[in-house]
Amino acid sequence: MGTAIAVRTDYSSKELRRLARWVKNAGQARRLLAIAAVLEGSLREEAAKIGGMDRQTLRDWVIRFNQQGADGLINKCSPGAPGKLSKKHKAFLARLVEEGPIPAIHGVVRWRACDLIMRLHDAANARAPAFAPKAPPRARTRGIGASEVNGARRRAQFDPGIIDVKIDCPLGQTELARNFSGNLAACH
């Protein structure tokens, strides 16, 4: 069995207990109380039970306490996944949102996320990331400084089989699309 890691001695157990009373983070308070028990001479297993953890977790927190002090006992937030858009792409999207769509040219009166993704894909010839359909509105527009407009509009009910739309494909072929619900048929 290995030796226990020594706890820094610039704090007394009384100071740690007093500090545990005043901190706002409950997890930090439990960890301070567990380390105070270690300083008083309790077994590490008993001190871990006081803090609601096992011995190995207590050991990890003691290492952080030795390095960073009492502030190191607060859970740190995960930085999250890195962004999928480059600064150039974000600037392009911000410019599009700022200028707004021209209904006669773009066919919309307000940009939707899927419209912006198509414009980015067309302009940058890059694979734009697909936004999760259940992502909160701020998560979709956070990186470009825009807010999401959420109108409770209802679409007119129509039969998709009635509308015929001709699509000019890049290869010079013309294809007939039957479903005009925003998803046009592929040109391949």
KOLKOLKOL-621674 format. One line per 2 residues: number of its first residue (from 1); their letters; for each residue x, y, z of N, C-alpha, C, O. Coordinates in steps of 0.05 Angstrom, whole numbers, plus 5000, padded with zeros to 4 digits. Layout:
! residues N
NUM = A = X/Y/Z/X/Y/Z/X/Y/Z/X/Y/Z ~ ... .
END
This chain:
! residues 188
1 = MG = 5017/4977/5000/5000/5000/5000/5018/5025/5000/5038/5026/5014 ~ 5011/5045/4984/5027/5069/4981/5023/5088/5005/5006/5084/5022 .
3 = TA = 5039/5108/5005/5037/5128/5026/5017/5149/5019/5013/5155/4995 ~ 5005/5161/5039/4985/5182/5034/4999/5208/5025/5022/5214/5034 .
5 = IA = 4986/5223/5009/4997/5248/4999/4993/5269/5022/4971/5271/5033 ~ 5014/5283/5028/5012/5303/5050/4995/5327/5041/4996/5335/5018 .
7 = VR = 4980/5337/5060/4963/5360/5055/4979/5385/5063/4994/5385/5083 ~ 4977/5406/5048/4991/5431/5054/4982/5441/5082/4960/5437/5090 .
9 = TD = 5001/5453/5095/4996/5460/5124/4993/5490/5128/4993/5499/5151 ~ 4989/5506/5107/4985/5534/5112/4956/5540/5121/4950/5563/5128 .
11 = YS = 4939/5520/5120/4912/5523/5131/4910/5503/5155/4920/5481/5154 ~ 4896/5512/5176/4890/5493/5198/4863/5481/5193/4848/5491/5176 .
13 = SK = 4856/5460/5207/4830/5447/5204/4807/5467/5212/4786/5466/5200 ~ 4812/5483/5232/4792/5503/5240/4787/5523/5218/4764/5531/5213 .
15 = EL = 4808/5532/5205/4805/5552/5184/4790/5540/5160/4773/5553/5148 ~ 4795/5514/5154/4781/5501/5132/4752/5498/5139/4735/5501/5122 .
17 = RR = 4745/5491/5164/4717/5488/5172/4703/5515/5171/4680/5517/5163 ~ 4717/5536/5180/4705/5563/5179/4700/5571/5150/4680/5583/5143 .
19 = LA = 4719/5565/5133/4717/5572/5105/4694/5556/5092/4679/5566/5075 ~ 4691/5531/5100/4669/5514/5090/4642/5525/5096/4623/5521/5082 .
21 = RW = 4640/5539/5119/4614/5551/5126/4607/5574/5108/4583/5579/5104 ~ 4626/5588/5097/4621/5613/5083/4621/5610/5052/4611/5628/5038 .
23 = VK = 4631/5588/5042/4632/5585/5013/4604/5580/5002/4587/5568/5016 ~ 4598/5588/4978/4572/5585/4966/4569/5558/4951/4547/5550/4946 .
25 = NA = 4591/5546/4944/4591/5521/4928/4590/5497/4948/4608/5494/4964 ~ 4568/5481/4947/4565/5459/4965/4587/5438/4962/4596/5427/4981 .
27 = GQ = 4594/5432/4937/4615/5413/4932/4642/5422/4944/4657/5405/4955 ~ 4648/5447/4942/4673/5458/4953/4672/5455/4984/4692/5449/4996 .
29 = AR = 4648/5461/4996/4646/5459/5025/4650/5430/5034/4664/5425/5054 ~ 4639/5410/5020/4643/5382/5028/4672/5375/5026/4683/5360/5043 .
31 = RL = 4686/5384/5005/4714/5377/5001/4731/5390/5023/4751/5378/5032 ~ 4724/5415/5030/4739/5429/5051/4736/5414/5078/4755/5411/5093 .
33 = LA = 4712/5404/5083/4707/5389/5108/4722/5363/5108/4733/5355/5129 ~ 4724/5350/5085/4739/5324/5084/4769/5329/5088/4782/5314/5102 .
35 = IA = 4779/5351/5077/4808/5357/5080/4813/5366/5109/4834/5359/5120 ~ 4794/5380/5121/4797/5388/5149/4798/5363/5167/4814/5362/5186 .
37 = AV = 4782/5342/5160/4783/5317/5176/4810/5303/5172/4820/5292/5192 ~ 4822/5305/5149/4849/5293/5144/4869/5308/5162/4886/5295/5174 .
39 = LE = 4867/5335/5163/4886/5350/5178/4883/5344/5208/4903/5347/5223 ~ 4859/5337/5217/4855/5330/5245/4865/5302/5252/4866/5295/5276 .
41 = GS = 4872/5286/5232/4884/5260/5237/4865/5237/5231/4871/5214/5238 ~ 4842/5242/5220/4823/5220/5213/4835/5203/5191/4852/5212/5175 .
43 = LR = 4826/5179/5190/4834/5161/5168/4823/5173/5142/4802/5185/5141 ~ 4838/5168/5120/4829/5178/5094/4802/5167/5086/4786/5182/5074 .
45 = EE = 4796/5143/5092/4771/5131/5085/4748/5145/5100/4727/5150/5088 ~ 4752/5151/5126/4732/5165/5141/4728/5193/5131/4705/5203/5129 .
47 = AA = 4750/5206/5124/4748/5234/5114/4734/5234/5087/4719/5253/5081 ~ 4739/5213/5071/4725/5212/5045/4695/5208/5049/4680/5220/5033 .
49 = KI = 4687/5193/5069/4658/5190/5074/4646/5216/5083/4623/5222/5076 ~ 4661/5232/5098/4651/5258/5107/4645/5275/5082/4626/5290/5081 .
51 = GG = 4663/5274/5062/4660/5290/5038/4642/5277/5017/4638/5289/4996 ~ 4632/5253/5023/4614/5240/5003/4628/5230/4979/4618/5232/4957 .
53 = MD = 4652/5219/4983/4668/5209/4960/4684/5185/4969/4682/5177/4992 ~ 4699/5172/4951/4716/5150/4959/4744/5160/4963/4750/5184/4958 .
55 = RQ = 4762/5142/4972/4789/5150/4979/4805/5161/4955/4819/5181/4958 ~ 4801/5149/4932/4816/5158/4908/4808/5186/4900/4824/5202/4892 .
57 = TL = 4782/5191/4902/4772/5218/4894/4783/5239/4914/4790/5261/4907 ~ 4783/5231/4940/4795/5249/4960/4824/5255/4954/4833/5278/4956 .
59 = RD = 4838/5234/4946/4867/5238/4938/4869/5258/4916/4887/5275/4917 ~ 4852/5256/4895/4853/5275/4873/4847/5304/4882/4860/5322/4872 .
61 = WV = 4828/5307/4900/4821/5333/4910/4844/5345/4928/4848/5369/4928 ~ 4857/5327/4943/4880/5336/4959/4902/5347/4941/4915/5367/4947 .
63 = IR = 4907/5333/4919/4927/5342/4900/4920/5370/4889/4937/5388/4887 ~ 4894/5374/4882/4886/5400/4872/4887/5421/4894/4894/5444/4888 .
65 = FN = 4880/5414/4918/4881/5432/4940/4910/5441/4945/4915/5464/4951 ~ 4929/5422/4944/4957/5429/4948/4967/5448/4926/4984/5465/4931 .
67 = QQ = 4957/5445/4901/4967/5461/4879/4953/5488/4878/4966/5509/4874 ~ 4926/5489/4883/4911/5513/4877/4898/5525/4902/4886/5547/4900 .
69 = GA = 4899/5512/4925/4886/5523/4949/4857/5517/4949/4847/5499/4935 ~ 4842/5531/4965/4813/5526/4968/4797/5531/4943/4777/5518/4938 .
71 = DG = 4806/5550/4926/4793/5555/4901/4795/5532/4881/4778/5530/4863 ~ 4814/5515/4885/4817/5492/4867/4797/5470/4873/4796/5451/4858 .
73 = LI = 4782/5473/4894/4763/5452/4902/4735/5457/4889/4716/5442/4894 ~ 4733/5477/4872/4708/5482/4857/4709/5467/4831/4730/5467/4817 .
75 = NK = 4687/5454/4824/4685/5441/4798/4688/5461/4776/4676/5483/4776 ~ 4705/5455/4756/4709/5473/4734/4691/5464/4711/4687/5440/4707 .
77 = CS = 4679/5483/4697/4662/5477/4674/4679/5467/4651/4701/5476/4647 ~ 4667/5449/4636/4680/5439/4612/4680/5461/4591/4660/5475/4589 .
79 = PG = 4701/5464/4575/4702/5484/4555/4683/5479/4532/4677/5496/4516 ~ 4674/5454/4529/4655/5447/4508/4670/5440/4482/4695/5442/4481 .
81 = AP = 4655/5433/4462/4667/5426/4437/4676/5451/4422/4664/5472/4425 ~ 4698/5449/4407/4707/5472/4392/4688/5479/4370/4673/5462/4360 .
83 = GK = 4687/5505/4363/4669/5514/4342/4676/5501/4315/4699/5495/4309 ~ 4655/5497/4298/4659/5485/4272/4663/5506/4250/4672/5499/4228 .
85 = LS = 4657/5531/4256/4660/5552/4236/4686/5567/4241/4693/5574/4263 ~ 4700/5574/4219/4724/5590/4222/4715/5620/4225/4692/5626/4222 .
87 = KK = 4734/5637/4231/4728/5666/4233/4718/5677/4207/4701/5695/4207 ~ 4729/5667/4185/4721/5676/4159/4692/5670/4154/4677/5686/4143 .
89 = HK = 4684/5645/4161/4656/5637/4157/4637/5652/4175/4616/5660/4167 ~ 4646/5657/4200/4629/5673/4218/4625/5701/4208/4603/5713/4210 .
91 = AF = 4647/5713/4198/4644/5740/4187/4626/5741/4163/4610/5759/4160 ~ 4627/5720/4146/4609/5719/4123/4580/5717/4132/4563/5731/4121 .
93 = LA = 4574/5700/4151/4547/5697/4162/4538/5722/4175/4514/5730/4172 ~ 4555/5735/4190/4548/5760/4203/4540/5782/4183/4521/5797/4187 .
95 = RL = 4555/5783/4161/4549/5802/4140/4522/5796/4127/4506/5814/4121 ~ 4517/5770/4122/4491/5762/4111/4468/5770/4129/4448/5781/4120 .
97 = VE = 4471/5764/4154/4450/5771/4174/4446/5801/4176/4423/5810/4177 ~ 4468/5815/4176/4466/5845/4178/4452/5857/4154/4435/5875/4157 .
99 = EG = 4459/5847/4130/4447/5858/4106/4418/5849/4103/4401/5864/4092 ~ 4412/5825/4112/4385/5814/4110/4380/5804/4082/4394/5811/4063 .
101 = PI = 4359/5787/4079/4353/5777/4052/4337/5796/4035/4323/5814/4046 ~ 4340/5794/4010/4323/5809/3991/4303/5789/3981/4310/5770/3966 .
103 = PA = 4277/5793/3987/4257/5773/3981/4256/5765/3951/4252/5742/3945 ~ 4259/5785/3934/4258/5779/3905/4281/5761/3895/4278/5746/3877 .
105 = IH = 4304/5764/3908/4327/5749/3900/4330/5723/3915/4334/5702/3903 ~ 4328/5725/3942/4333/5702/3959/4309/5685/3964/4311/5662/3972 .
107 = GV = 4285/5695/3959/4261/5680/3963/4251/5677/3991/4233/5662/3997 ~ 4264/5691/4010/4255/5691/4038/4255/5719/4048/4268/5737/4038 .
109 = VR = 4238/5724/4069/4237/5750/4081/4254/5751/4107/4259/5773/4117 ~ 4261/5728/4117/4277/5727/4141/4295/5702/4139/4286/5681/4131 .
111 = WR = 4321/5705/4146/4339/5683/4144/4332/5661/4165/4327/5667/4188 ~ 4332/5637/4156/4330/5614/4174/4357/5601/4175/4374/5607/4158 .
113 = AC = 4362/5584/4195/4388/5571/4197/4395/5556/4172/4418/5556/4163 ~ 4375/5541/4161/4380/5525/4137/4387/5543/4113/4404/5535/4096 .
115 = DL = 4375/5567/4111/4382/5585/4089/4411/5595/4092/4425/5596/4072 ~ 4419/5602/4116/4446/5611/4120/4466/5589/4115/4488/5594/4104 .
117 = IM = 4459/5564/4122/4477/5542/4117/4481/5538/4086/4503/5533/4077 ~ 4458/5540/4072/4460/5537/4042/4477/5559/4030/4494/5554/4013 .
119 = RL = 4474/5584/4040/4490/5607/4029/4519/5603/4036/4536/5608/4019 ~ 4525/5594/4060/4553/5589/4067/4565/5567/4050/4587/5569/4041 .
121 = HD = 4549/5546/4046/4559/5524/4030/4564/5533/4001/4584/5526/3989 ~ 4546/5549/3990/4549/5558/3962/4573/5577/3960/4588/5575/3941 .
123 = AA = 4575/5596/3979/4596/5616/3977/4624/5605/3983/4643/5611/3969 ~ 4626/5589/4004/4652/5580/4012/4659/5553/4000/4682/5544/4002 .
125 = NA = 4640/5540/3987/4644/5514/3975/4656/5495/3996/4673/5479/3991 ~ 4645/5498/4021/4655/5482/4043/4631/5468/4055/4608/5476/4051 .
127 = RA = 4636/5447/4069/4615/5432/4083/4608/5447/4108/4624/5448/4127 ~ 4585/5460/4109/4576/5474/4133/4565/5455/4152/4552/5435/4144 .
129 = PA = 4569/5459/4178/4558/5441/4198/4528/5442/4200/4516/5464/4197 ~ 4515/5420/4204/4486/5419/4207/4480/5425/4236/4491/5413/4254 .
131 = FA = 4463/5444/4241/4455/5451/4268/4436/5430/4278/4419/5420/4264 ~ 4439/5423/4304/4421/5404/4316/4393/5415/4317/4390/5439/4325 .
133 = PK = 4373/5400/4309/4346/5411/4309/4335/5419/4336/4318/5436/4338 ~ 4346/5407/4357/4336/5414/4384/4355/5433/4399/4351/5437/4423 .
135 = AP = 4374/5444/4384/4392/5463/4397/4377/5488/4404/4359/5497/4389 ~ 4382/5500/4428/4368/5525/4435/4374/5547/4415/4396/5547/4403 .
137 = PR = 4355/5565/4410/4359/5586/4390/4385/5602/4394/4398/5608/4374 ~ 4393/5609/4418/4417/5624/4422/4442/5609/4414/4462/5621/4406 .
139 = AR = 4441/5582/4417/4465/5566/4410/4469/5567/4379/4492/5564/4370 ~ 4448/5570/4364/4451/5570/4335/4462/5597/4324/4474/5597/4303 .
141 = TR = 4457/5618/4339/4464/5645/4328/4484/5659/4346/4491/5682/4342 ~ 4495/5645/4366/4512/5658/4386/4538/5668/4373/4547/5690/4380 .
143 = GI = 4550/5653/4355/4576/5660/4345/4577/5683/4326/4598/5694/4321 ~ 4554/5691/4315/4554/5713/4296/4540/5738/4306/4536/5757/4291 .
145 = GA = 4533/5739/4331/4521/5763/4343/4493/5768/4334/4485/5792/4334 ~ 4478/5748/4327/4450/5752/4318/4431/5739/4337/4439/5721/4353 .
147 = SE = 4406/5747/4337/4386/5733/4353/4366/5720/4335/4363/5727/4312 ~ 4353/5700/4346/4334/5685/4331/4306/5697/4333/4298/5703/4356 .
149 = VN = 4292/5700/4311/4265/5709/4312/4247/5685/4310/4250/5668/4293 ~ 4229/5683/4330/4212/5660/4331/4183/5669/4328/4171/5676/4348 .
151 = GA = 4173/5668/4304/4145/5676/4300/4128/5651/4299/4136/5630/4289 ~ 4105/5653/4310/4086/5630/4310/4069/5632/4285/4045/5638/4286 .
153 = RR = 4081/5626/4262/4067/5628/4237/4058/5600/4229/4071/5580/4236 ~ 4036/5598/4215/4026/5572/4206/4029/5572/4176/4023/5591/4162 .
155 = RA = 4038/5549/4166/4040/5546/4137/4013/5539/4125/3996/5526/4138 ~ 4008/5549/4101/3983/5542/4088/3985/5512/4080/4005/5502/4072 .
157 = QF = 3963/5498/4084/3962/5470/4077/3959/5467/4047/3942/5480/4034 ~ 3976/5451/4035/3973/5446/4006/3982/5418/4000/3995/5405/4016 .
159 = DP = 3975/5409/3977/3982/5382/3968/4008/5385/3952/4008/5398/3931 ~ 4030/5372/3961/4055/5375/3947/4055/5364/3919/4071/5372/3902 .
161 = GI = 4036/5346/3913/4035/5335/3886/4024/5355/3866/4028/5351/3842 ~ 4012/5376/3874/4000/5396/3856/4022/5414/3844/4020/5422/3821 .
163 = ID = 4041/5421/3860/4061/5441/3852/4084/5427/3836/4096/5408/3846 ~ 4089/5437/3812/4111/5427/3796/4131/5450/3793/4123/5472/3785 .
165 = VK = 4156/5444/3800/4177/5465/3798/4199/5454/3780/4208/5432/3783 ~ 4208/5471/3762/4230/5463/3745/4256/5473/3758/4258/5496/3767 .
167 = ID = 4276/5456/3760/4301/5463/3772/4322/5462/3750/4325/5442/3736 ~ 4338/5483/3748/4360/5483/3729/4385/5472/3744/4394/5483/3764 .
169 = CP = 4395/5450/3734/4417/5437/3747/4443/5448/3735/4443/5458/3712 ~ 4465/5446/3750/4490/5456/3740/4500/5442/3714/4515/5454/3699 .
171 = LG = 4491/5418/3710/4500/5403/3687/4484/5409/3662/4488/5397/3641 ~ 4466/5428/3664/4449/5435/3641/4424/5419/3639/4408/5424/3621 .
173 = QT = 4420/5400/3657/4396/5383/3656/4374/5398/3671/4380/5413/3689 ~ 4350/5393/3664/4327/5405/3678/4311/5382/3690/4305/5362/3677 .
175 = EL = 4305/5384/3716/4292/5363/3730/4266/5373/3742/4265/5397/3750 ~ 4246/5357/3744/4221/5365/3755/4219/5356/3784/4223/5333/3790 .
177 = AR = 4214/5375/3802/4212/5368/3831/4183/5368/3839/4168/5386/3831 ~ 4175/5348/3853/4147/5345/3862/4143/5357/3890/4121/5366/3896 .
179 = NF = 4163/5357/3906/4160/5366/3934/4172/5393/3938/4197/5396/3937 ~ 4156/5413/3941/4165/5440/3944/4161/5450/3973/4150/5471/3977 .
181 = SG = 4170/5434/3993/4168/5442/4021/4194/5453/4031/4199/5452/4055 ~ 4210/5463/4013/4236/5474/4021/4259/5456/4013/4282/5465/4011 .
183 = NL = 4254/5430/4009/4274/5411/4001/4270/5405/3972/4253/5389/3965 ~ 4286/5416/3955/4284/5411/3926/4299/5385/3920/4318/5377/3933 .
185 = AA = 4291/5372/3899/4303/5347/3891/4332/5351/3882/4339/5373/3873 ~ 4348/5331/3886/4376/5333/3878/4379/5334/3848/4362/5324/3833 .
187 = CH = 4400/5347/3839/4404/5351/3810/4422/5329/3798/4431/5332/3775 ~ 4428/5309/3812/4447/5289/3802/4433/5266/3788/4445/5248/3778 .
END
